[in-house]
């Protein structure tokens, strides 16, 4: 059954349901008509006895006239003698030794069914017993004709219902067929979509949902292609630098100082290549949301302090401050490693903007149901027209794509990925002077609150 097409299954289901209903209807109609005809036969049999009852009551048990031809009755006087007896033989034997009552009986005579009724009449001379019978042959013929009519009508009705069900199912599945044909022609590169019917029904909702899925798939595919293209471009730069430095070292003519310089440059290019691969891997893992983790207020404070220490190691002349004002039960849906990576990128950007000698302030606080982590520097800021795309992958203010020194444009993209993985967002704005970058992440319940977090440090 499951292997049959939907159209066939729907039609078969409709036909089977209709068959059950029609069969039940035929049974009920036949039963009602049969009961009605039985009552008619019993009424006619009692009507055959009515003249005899009237005659006995009028004559007080006198003589009884012979019934009309075809009337089947049996009249027994108080002495037990049958005064009149026109009943069929087997019916006569069935009622001969019974007492008359109001019960309706059904007897056979040579295969012919009869409806039999009896009646007792009291006179001064005693009790007379009367019986009357009516053949059920006419009733049987009427029921047979009714059954044939019901069977034929039911079959015709079943066929009509099957045809109508087939046509309606076919019409209902036309939009599905249109969607199938449209889906067969869709491509990742194109902009086509599935047709949405004018009716606000389930198929239209399905088409809208699938179109949304197709759009998201195309967007993700385009984003991944851009990432692969940009990654290939960015990876080519440090690889080429490493190769060039090694070739220069190889052709340096044995000068030890030149050899050391070229190897040092190759090492820096290798470090940049490793950082680029690490950031790409981190971005991919964050976008997959493989598992849900929670960072408590203690872990947030500790990671901010450690990130500040790492930044001071890179820029001893910079003035780096941090403050943390969080409750013990505060937490965000992130992990400590991701937060640390985001903070390292923000601090590295801030130190680069201030030539590693400026002032950088890291602040973590709670605003309503949101935890805000901000990094503020006193550098020159960013061009206003670049802020809208500052968090895109491989984006840089000058669109330079081949500098050996400087970042690859993944730092802020990683920051935004960390915030979005926690259900929040990341923003950047110029503060004149300086740039302020904020991670805003919704608060979640910390099931294991510890002591109060670190509040400040320099």
C-alpha positions in Angstrom: 0.0 0.0 0.0 2.8 2.4 0.9 4.4 1.8 -2.5 1.3 3.0 -4.4 1.1 6.6 -5.6 -0.6 9.2 -3.3 -3.4 9.6 -5.9 -4.2 5.9 -5.9 -4.0 5.6 -2.1 -6.4 8.6 -1.7 -8.9 7.1 -4.2 -8.7 3.7 -2.7 -9.2 5.1 0.8 -12.2 7.1 -0.4 -13.7 4.1 -2.2 -13.3 1.8 0.7 -14.8 4.3 3.2 -17.7 4.8 0.8 -18.1 1.0 0.4 -18.4 0.6 4.1 -21.0 3.4 4.4 -23.0 2.1 1.4 -23.0 -1.4 2.7 -24.2 -0.2 6.1 -26.9 1.9 4.4 -28.1 -1.0 2.3 -28.3 -3.3 5.4 -30.2 -0.7 7.4 -32.7 0.1 4.6 -33.4 -3.6 3.9 -33.9 -4.3 7.6 -36.3 -1.3 8.0 -38.3 -2.3 4.8 -38.4 -6.0 5.9 -39.8 -5.0 9.3 -42.3 -2.7 7.7 -43.5 -5.4 5.3 -43.8 -7.9 8.1 -46.0 -5.5 10.1 -48.1 -5.1 7.0 -48.5 -8.9 6.6 -49.5 -9.2 10.3 -52.0 -6.3 9.9 -53.6 -8.0 6.9 -53.8 -11.3 8.7 -55.5 -9.6 11.6 -57.9 -7.9 9.1 -58.8 -11.4 7.8 -59.9 -12.4 11.4 -61.8 -9.2 12.0 -65.1 -10.3 10.2 -65.1 -13.6 12.0 -64.5 -11.9 15.4 -67.4 -9.6 14.7 -69.6 -12.5 13.6 -68.9 -14.5 16.8 -69.4 -11.5 19.1 -72.7 -10.7 17.3 -74.1 -14.2 17.4 -72.6 -15.2 20.7 -70.8 -18.1 19.3 -73.2 -19.1 16.6 -72.4 -20.4 13.2 -69.4 -19.0 11.3 -69.6 -18.4 7.5 -67.0 -19.7 5.2 -64.3 -17.1 4.4 -63.8 -15.6 1.0 -61.6 -17.5 -1.5 -57.9 -17.2 -0.7 -58.4 -16.2 2.9 -56.3 -18.5 5.1 -58.0 -19.0 8.5 -58.7 -21.6 11.1 -61.6 -21.3 13.5 -61.8 -23.7 16.5 -65.0 -23.8 18.7 -64.9 -24.2 22.5 -65.1 -28.0 22.1 -61.9 -28.1 20.1 -63.6 -28.8 16.7 -62.3 -26.9 13.7 -65.3 -25.2 12.3 -63.3 -23.5 9.4 -59.8 -24.5 8.4 -58.2 -23.2 5.2 -54.6 -23.0 6.5 -51.9 -24.8 4.6 -51.1 -28.2 5.9 -47.7 -27.5 7.7 -49.0 -24.2 9.1 -52.1 -26.1 10.3 -49.9 -28.6 12.1 -47.7 -25.9 13.6 -50.7 -24.1 15.3 -53.0 -27.0 16.0 -52.0 -27.5 19.6 -51.1 -23.9 20.5 -53.1 -21.3 22.3 -53.9 -18.1 20.4 -52.2 -15.0 21.5 -51.0 -11.7 20.1 -47.6 -13.1 19.0 -46.7 -12.9 15.3 -45.3 -16.2 14.1 -43.5 -17.2 10.9 -44.1 -20.7 9.6 -43.2 -22.5 6.3 -45.2 -24.7 4.1 -43.2 -26.4 1.4 -40.6 -23.7 1.5 -43.2 -20.9 1.3 -43.0 -18.6 4.4 -46.2 -17.4 6.1 -47.0 -14.8 8.7 -49.4 -16.3 11.3 -51.4 -14.4 13.9 -53.9 -15.8 16.4 -56.7 -14.5 18.5 -59.0 -15.9 21.3 -62.6 -14.8 21.4 -64.7 -15.3 24.6 -68.4 -16.2 24.2 -71.0 -17.5 26.6 -70.4 -21.0 25.2 -66.6 -20.8 25.8 -63.4 -19.6 24.1 -63.1 -19.7 20.4 -59.5 -19.9 18.9 -58.9 -18.1 15.6 -55.8 -18.3 13.4 -55.0 -16.4 10.2 -52.0 -16.7 7.8 -50.6 -14.5 5.1 -48.0 -15.6 2.5 -44.7 -13.8 2.7 -43.9 -14.5 -1.0 -44.9 -11.0 -2.1 -42.7 -9.6 0.7 -39.8 -11.8 -0.4 -40.1 -10.6 -4.0 -40.4 -7.0 -2.9 -37.2 -7.4 -0.8 -35.4 -9.0 -3.6 -36.3 -6.2 -5.9 -35.3 -3.7 -3.3 -31.9 -5.4 -2.8 -31.2 -5.4 -6.5 -32.0 -1.8 -6.8 -29.9 -1.0 -3.7 -26.9 -3.0 -5.1 -27.1 -1.4 -8.5 -27.5 2.1 -7.0 -24.7 1.5 -4.5 -22.4 0.3 -7.3 -23.2 3.3 -9.4 -22.7 5.6 -6.4 -19.4 3.9 -5.6 -18.2 4.4 -9.1 -19.2 8.0 -9.2 -17.5 8.7 -5.9 -14.3 6.9 -7.1 -14.3 9.0 -10.3 -15.0 12.3 -8.4 -12.3 11.4 -5.9 -9.8 10.7 -8.7 -10.6 14.0 -10.4 -10.4 16.0 -7.2 -7.2 14.3 -6.1 -5.7 15.0 -9.5 -6.7 18.6 -9.4 -5.4 18.9 -5.8 -2.0 17.5 -6.8 -1.6 19.7 -9.8 0.4 22.3 -7.7 2.6 19.5 -6.5 3.4 18.5 -10.0 4.1 22.1 -10.9 6.5 22.3 -7.9 8.1 19.1 -9.0 8.8 20.3 -12.5 10.1 23.7 -11.1 12.3 21.9 -8.6 13.8 19.7 -11.4 14.9 22.9 -13.1 16.3 24.7 -10.0 20.0 25.2 -9.6 22.3 26.6 -6.9 23.5 29.4 -9.2 20.0 30.5 -10.4 17.4 32.6 -8.8 14.3 30.5 -9.6 11.9 29.3 -7.0 9.0 27.0 -6.5 5.6 28.3 -7.7 3.2 29.4 -4.9 -0.5 28.9 -5.6 -3.1 31.7 -5.1 -4.9 29.6 -2.4 -3.6 30.0 1.2 -3.5 26.2 1.8 -1.0 23.7 3.0 0.6 23.4 -0.4 1.2 27.1 -0.6 2.7 27.1 2.9 4.9 24.2 1.9 6.1 26.1 -1.2 6.8 29.2 0.8 8.8 27.1 3.4 10.8 25.3 0.6 11.5 28.6 -1.1 12.9 29.9 2.1 15.0 26.8 2.5 16.2 27.2 -1.1 17.1 30.8 -0.5 19.0 30.0 2.7 20.8 27.1 0.9 21.8 29.4 -1.9 23.0 32.0 0.5 25.0 29.5 2.5 26.5 28.1 -0.8 27.4 31.6 -2.0 28.9 32.4 1.4 31.0 29.2 1.4 32.1 29.9 -2.1 33.2 33.4 -1.2 34.9 32.0 1.9 36.8 29.4 -0.2 37.7 31.9 -2.8 38.9 34.5 -0.2 40.6 31.8 1.9 42.5 30.6 -1.2 43.5 34.2 -1.9 44.6 34.8 1.6 46.4 31.5 1.9 48.3 32.1 -1.3 49.9 35.3 0.2 51.7 33.7 3.2 52.5 30.5 1.2 54.1 32.7 -1.6 56.0 34.6 1.1 57.3 31.5 2.7 58.4 30.1 -0.7 60.1 33.4 -1.6 61.9 33.7 1.7 63.2 30.1 1.4 64.3 30.7 -2.1 66.1 33.9 -1.1 67.7 32.0 1.8 68.8 29.2 -0.5 70.3 31.8 -2.9 71.8 34.0 -0.2 75.4 33.0 -1.0 76.1 31.7 2.6 75.6 35.0 4.3 74.5 33.9 7.8 72.8 37.3 8.7 70.8 37.3 5.5 69.9 33.6 6.0 68.6 34.3 9.6 66.6 37.3 8.3 64.9 35.3 5.6 64.1 32.4 7.9 62.6 34.8 10.4 60.4 36.3 7.7 59.4 32.8 6.6 58.5 32.0 10.2 56.3 35.1 10.5 54.5 34.1 7.3 54.1 30.6 8.7 52.6 32.0 11.9 50.2 34.1 9.9 49.3 31.1 7.8 48.6 29.1 11.0 46.5 31.9 12.5 44.5 32.1 9.3 43.8 28.4 9.3 42.9 28.4 13.1 40.5 31.3 12.6 38.8 29.6 9.7 38.4 26.4 11.7 37.0 28.3 14.6 34.5 30.1 12.4 33.3 26.8 10.9 32.8 25.2 14.3 30.9 28.2 15.7 28.6 28.3 12.7 27.8 24.6 13.1 26.7 25.0 16.7 27.7 21.4 17.5 27.0 21.6 21.2 25.6 24.0 23.7 27.9 25.3 26.4 27.7 27.8 29.2 30.2 30.3 30.4 29.7 31.6 34.0 30.4 35.1 35.2 33.6 33.8 36.9 34.8 32.3 33.6 33.9 35.5 31.7 35.9 37.6 34.2 38.8 35.2 34.3 39.0 35.1 30.5 38.9 38.9 30.3 41.8 39.1 32.8 43.8 36.5 30.9 43.2 38.2 27.5 44.4 41.5 29.0 47.5 39.8 30.2 48.2 38.3 26.8 47.7 41.7 25.2 50.1 43.3 27.7 52.7 40.7 26.7 52.3 41.7 23.0 52.3 45.5 23.8 54.1 46.3 27.0 53.8 50.1 26.3 50.0 50.0 25.9 47.7 51.0 28.7 45.1 48.2 29.1 42.3 48.3 31.6 39.4 46.1 32.3 36.3 46.2 34.5 33.7 43.5 35.2 30.4 44.1 36.9 28.4 40.8 36.7 26.3 38.9 39.2 27.4 35.5 40.4 24.4 33.7 38.7 25.0 35.4 35.3 26.1 33.2 32.4 26.0 33.2 28.6 25.6 30.4 26.1 29.2 30.2 25.0 32.4 28.5 26.0 35.4 30.1 27.6 37.7 29.3 24.7 35.5 31.1 22.2 35.2 34.1 24.4 38.9 34.2 24.8 39.5 34.0 21.1 37.0 36.8 20.4 38.7 39.0 23.1 42.2 38.3 21.7 41.0 39.4 18.3 39.4 42.6 19.6 42.4 43.5 21.7 44.8 42.7 18.8 42.7 45.1 16.6 42.7 47.8 19.3 46.5 47.5 19.8 47.1 47.6 16.1 44.9 50.7 15.8 46.9 52.5 18.6 50.3 51.4 17.3 50.6 49.3 20.5 51.0 52.4 22.7 47.5 53.7 23.2 44.8 53.1 25.8 42.4 50.1 25.7 39.5 49.5 28.1 37.6 46.2 28.3 34.3 46.4 30.1 31.8 43.6 31.0 28.4 44.5 32.5 24.8 43.4 32.6 22.1 45.5 31.0 18.7 44.1 31.7 18.7 40.5 30.4 21.8 41.1 28.2 25.5 40.8 29.1 27.6 43.4 27.2 31.3 43.0 26.7 32.9 46.0 25.1 36.4 46.9 23.9 37.2 50.6 23.6 40.4 52.1 22.1 41.6 55.6 21.5 42.8 55.0 17.9 41.6 56.6 14.7 38.5 54.4 14.4 37.1 53.0 11.1 35.7 54.7 8.0 32.0 55.2 8.5 31.1 53.5 5.2 33.1 50.4 6.3 31.3 49.9 9.6 28.4 48.2 7.9 30.6 45.4 6.6 33.3 45.4 9.2 32.1 42.0 10.5 32.2 40.2 7.1 34.9 37.7 6.4 38.1 38.9 4.8 36.9 42.5 4.9 39.4 45.3 5.5 39.0 49.0 5.3 41.4 49.5 2.4 40.4 46.2 0.7 44.1 45.3 0.6 44.3 41.6 -0.1 48.0 40.8 -0.2 49.7 42.5 2.7 52.1 40.1 4.6 51.7 42.2 7.7 48.3 42.8 9.1 45.3 40.7 9.6 43.4 38.6 7.1 40.0 40.2 7.9 38.7 37.3 10.0 39.0 38.8 13.5 35.7 40.7 13.6 33.9 37.9 11.7 35.0 35.5 14.4 33.8 38.0 17.1 30.3 38.2 15.4 30.2 34.3 15.1 30.9 34.0 18.9 28.1 36.5 19.7 25.6 34.9 17.3 26.4 31.4 18.5 25.3 32.7 22.0 22.1 34.1 20.6 23.4 37.7 20.6 25.0 40.2 18.2 28.1 42.2 17.7 28.3 45.9 16.8 31.0 48.5 16.2 30.9 52.3 16.2 33.3 55.2 16.2 33.4 57.2 19.4 35.7 60.1 18.3 38.4 59.3 19.0 38.6 55.6 19.0 36.4 52.6 18.2 34.0 50.7 20.4 33.1 47.1 19.7 30.4 45.4 21.7 29.3 41.8 22.1 25.7 41.6 23.4 24.7 38.2 24.6 21.5 37.2 26.4 21.7 36.0 29.9 21.1 32.4 30.7 20.8 30.7 34.1 24.0 29.5 35.6 23.2 26.2 37.4 26.4 26.3 39.4 27.1 29.9 40.5 30.3 30.4 42.3 31.7 33.4 44.2 31.6 37.0 42.9 33.6 37.7 39.7 36.6 39.8 39.3 35.5 43.5 39.2 38.5 45.4 37.8 42.1 45.2 36.8 44.9 47.1 35.1 
